[in-house]
């Protein structure tokens, strides 16, 4: 782990290809921490969202390794507090697997287990609310499409201005006219057209300083393909590596 670590590469992050789910990794730092990424961490956490057939989140599984315990443990309460407690989030850094491996070795724990083995350590699952799509009226389906869906990927906390600017570049977003206003809700919009669907998403603030979201509108010409799930995971992963903790994936229509 280095202070120069930059998890998100300066390449387009919306090219949709077939990709299996991957785990989310976090490095845990001490309670008294000045933000120096080169500091010795306390441990690592690994999480994975459990998804329904329509790609909404139904649960969250985790496993945590800390030097204090010297072993792996699993706790739904940890995942819950990570999303509720800003002080806890302030000392936990979202990373990719390579940085998690570095931290794990640095703590003398050896080689980080592969993802199949890590999933075997997921014992205490956090159940997430799951219900039919929230819809106050039938969605208006644009001409030429057969179905319209709206998803929200919700994150705890708010992105820094430089991270917002980075996402706008990575996703080739059209910034909102008032994006610089701290009261603005929509920060930028982007679109992606593939043969069987049109995807459009907004980067949003959800309450000042409280939460952020990516709201994805999907217009389909055919039954949804794997592309939808892959894109939702990619959007969540890119924002997570900009420093925010994903809370859930819900569907509005």
Secondary structure, DSSP 4 states (H G I P E B T S, - for coil): --TT---S-SS-S----------EEEEE--SS--S-TTSPP-EEEEEEEEE-TTS-EEEEEEEEEETTTTEEE--HHHHHHHHH-HHHHTTEEEE-HHHHHHHHHHTT--SPPPHHHHHTT--SPEE----SPP-SS---PPTT-SEEEEEEEEEES---HHHHHHHHHHTT-EE-TTTTSTT-SEEEEEEEEETTEEEEEEEEEETTTTEEEEEEEEEESSS--HHHHHHHHHHHHHHHTTTPEEEEEEE--
